[in-house]
Amino acid sequence: MQQVTLYSPAKAGTTVTLDTSNYQYVTFTAPALAGGETCSVSVLLPDGQTAVAARDVNGTNTGLTASVLTRTFFGGPTYKLVLSATASNCGLYADFGGKVT
């Protein structure tokens, strides 16, 4: 897998968009989430502005939390990730798999 840093570790929250059209799946990780900190994962619709909650490969409609630091999603859409502010430095990473040729 190829890992990329979407957001370098910091305490401030952030919003990131990522096009996954060239991959079969993508795994998002926020390894330092704690307590009520979250990273929501949405799919951007073709208008580029409307986002709907994404479902992971198991059909779960949720993002990343302190108890679930990693989740795998199907590739194809453009994802919008919103990382909350964190008490300790937390980065946001993506691992890509199954490149579509």
Contacts in CASP RR format, 6 or more apart in sequence:
PFRMAT RR
TARGET T0000
AUTHOR 0000-0000-0000
METHOD contacts of the structure
MODEL  1
MQQVTLYSPAKAGTTVTLDTSNYQYVTFTAPALAGGETCSVSVLLPDGQT
AVAARDVNGTNTGLTASVLTRTFFGGPTYKLVLSATASNCGLYADFGGKV
T
1 27 0 8 1.000
1 95 0 8 1.000
1 96 0 8 1.000
1 97 0 8 1.000
2 95 0 8 1.000
2 96 0 8 1.000
2 97 0 8 1.000
3 93 0 8 1.000
3 94 0 8 1.000
3 95 0 8 1.000
3 96 0 8 1.000
4 93 0 8 1.000
4 94 0 8 1.000
4 96 0 8 1.000
5 91 0 8 1.000
5 92 0 8 1.000
5 93 0 8 1.000
6 16 0 8 1.000
6 18 0 8 1.000
6 28 0 8 1.000
6 81 0 8 1.000
6 91 0 8 1.000
6 92 0 8 1.000
6 93 0 8 1.000
6 94 0 8 1.000
7 14 0 8 1.000
7 16 0 8 1.000
7 83 0 8 1.000
7 91 0 8 1.000
7 92 0 8 1.000
8 91 0 8 1.000
9 32 0 8 1.000
9 89 0 8 1.000
9 90 0 8 1.000
9 91 0 8 1.000
10 89 0 8 1.000
10 90 0 8 1.000
10 91 0 8 1.000
11 85 0 8 1.000
11 86 0 8 1.000
11 87 0 8 1.000
11 88 0 8 1.000
11 89 0 8 1.000
11 90 0 8 1.000
12 85 0 8 1.000
13 83 0 8 1.000
13 84 0 8 1.000
13 85 0 8 1.000
13 86 0 8 1.000
14 82 0 8 1.000
14 83 0 8 1.000
14 92 0 8 1.000
15 80 0 8 1.000
15 81 0 8 1.000
15 82 0 8 1.000
15 83 0 8 1.000
16 80 0 8 1.000
16 81 0 8 1.000
16 83 0 8 1.000
16 92 0 8 1.000
17 44 0 8 1.000
17 78 0 8 1.000
17 79 0 8 1.000
17 80 0 8 1.000
17 81 0 8 1.000
18 26 0 8 1.000
18 78 0 8 1.000
18 79 0 8 1.000
18 81 0 8 1.000
18 94 0 8 1.000
19 76 0 8 1.000
19 78 0 8 1.000
20 26 0 8 1.000
20 73 0 8 1.000
20 75 0 8 1.000
20 76 0 8 1.000
20 77 0 8 1.000
20 78 0 8 1.000
20 79 0 8 1.000
20 96 0 8 1.000
21 75 0 8 1.000
21 76 0 8 1.000
21 77 0 8 1.000
21 78 0 8 1.000
21 100 0 8 1.000
22 99 0 8 1.000
22 100 0 8 1.000
23 75 0 8 1.000
23 76 0 8 1.000
23 96 0 8 1.000
23 97 0 8 1.000
23 98 0 8 1.000
23 99 0 8 1.000
23 100 0 8 1.000
24 74 0 8 1.000
24 75 0 8 1.000
24 97 0 8 1.000
24 98 0 8 1.000
24 99 0 8 1.000
24 100 0 8 1.000
25 57 0 8 1.000
25 72 0 8 1.000
25 73 0 8 1.000
25 74 0 8 1.000
25 75 0 8 1.000
25 96 0 8 1.000
25 97 0 8 1.000
25 98 0 8 1.000
26 72 0 8 1.000
26 73 0 8 1.000
26 74 0 8 1.000
26 75 0 8 1.000
26 79 0 8 1.000
26 94 0 8 1.000
26 95 0 8 1.000
26 96 0 8 1.000
26 97 0 8 1.000
27 70 0 8 1.000
27 71 0 8 1.000
27 72 0 8 1.000
27 73 0 8 1.000
27 94 0 8 1.000
27 95 0 8 1.000
28 39 0 8 1.000
28 41 0 8 1.000
28 64 0 8 1.000
28 70 0 8 1.000
28 71 0 8 1.000
28 72 0 8 1.000
28 73 0 8 1.000
28 79 0 8 1.000
28 81 0 8 1.000
28 92 0 8 1.000
28 93 0 8 1.000
28 94 0 8 1.000
29 64 0 8 1.000
29 69 0 8 1.000
29 70 0 8 1.000
29 92 0 8 1.000
29 93 0 8 1.000
29 94 0 8 1.000
29 95 0 8 1.000
30 39 0 8 1.000
30 64 0 8 1.000
30 69 0 8 1.000
30 83 0 8 1.000
30 90 0 8 1.000
30 91 0 8 1.000
30 92 0 8 1.000
30 93 0 8 1.000
31 69 0 8 1.000
31 70 0 8 1.000
31 90 0 8 1.000
31 91 0 8 1.000
31 93 0 8 1.000
32 86 0 8 1.000
32 88 0 8 1.000
32 89 0 8 1.000
32 90 0 8 1.000
32 91 0 8 1.000
33 39 0 8 1.000
33 64 0 8 1.000
33 65 0 8 1.000
33 66 0 8 1.000
33 69 0 8 1.000
33 86 0 8 1.000
33 90 0 8 1.000
34 66 0 8 1.000
34 86 0 8 1.000
34 87 0 8 1.000
34 88 0 8 1.000
35 66 0 8 1.000
36 65 0 8 1.000
36 66 0 8 1.000
36 84 0 8 1.000
37 65 0 8 1.000
37 66 0 8 1.000
37 84 0 8 1.000
37 85 0 8 1.000
37 86 0 8 1.000
37 87 0 8 1.000
37 90 0 8 1.000
38 63 0 8 1.000
38 64 0 8 1.000
38 65 0 8 1.000
38 83 0 8 1.000
38 84 0 8 1.000
39 63 0 8 1.000
39 64 0 8 1.000
39 65 0 8 1.000
39 81 0 8 1.000
39 82 0 8 1.000
39 83 0 8 1.000
39 84 0 8 1.000
39 92 0 8 1.000
40 53 0 8 1.000
40 63 0 8 1.000
40 81 0 8 1.000
40 82 0 8 1.000
41 53 0 8 1.000
41 54 0 8 1.000
41 56 0 8 1.000
41 62 0 8 1.000
41 63 0 8 1.000
41 64 0 8 1.000
41 71 0 8 1.000
41 73 0 8 1.000
41 79 0 8 1.000
41 80 0 8 1.000
41 81 0 8 1.000
42 51 0 8 1.000
42 52 0 8 1.000
42 53 0 8 1.000
42 54 0 8 1.000
42 79 0 8 1.000
42 80 0 8 1.000
42 81 0 8 1.000
42 82 0 8 1.000
43 51 0 8 1.000
43 52 0 8 1.000
43 53 0 8 1.000
43 54 0 8 1.000
43 77 0 8 1.000
43 78 0 8 1.000
43 79 0 8 1.000
43 80 0 8 1.000
44 50 0 8 1.000
44 51 0 8 1.000
44 77 0 8 1.000
44 78 0 8 1.000
44 79 0 8 1.000
44 80 0 8 1.000
45 51 0 8 1.000
45 52 0 8 1.000
48 78 0 8 1.000
51 80 0 8 1.000
53 61 0 8 1.000
53 62 0 8 1.000
54 61 0 8 1.000
54 63 0 8 1.000
54 73 0 8 1.000
54 77 0 8 1.000
54 79 0 8 1.000
55 61 0 8 1.000
55 73 0 8 1.000
56 62 0 8 1.000
56 63 0 8 1.000
56 71 0 8 1.000
56 72 0 8 1.000
56 73 0 8 1.000
57 72 0 8 1.000
57 73 0 8 1.000
57 74 0 8 1.000
60 71 0 8 1.000
62 68 0 8 1.000
62 71 0 8 1.000
63 71 0 8 1.000
64 70 0 8 1.000
64 71 0 8 1.000
73 79 0 8 1.000
81 92 0 8 1.000
83 90 0 8 1.000
83 91 0 8 1.000
83 92 0 8 1.000
END
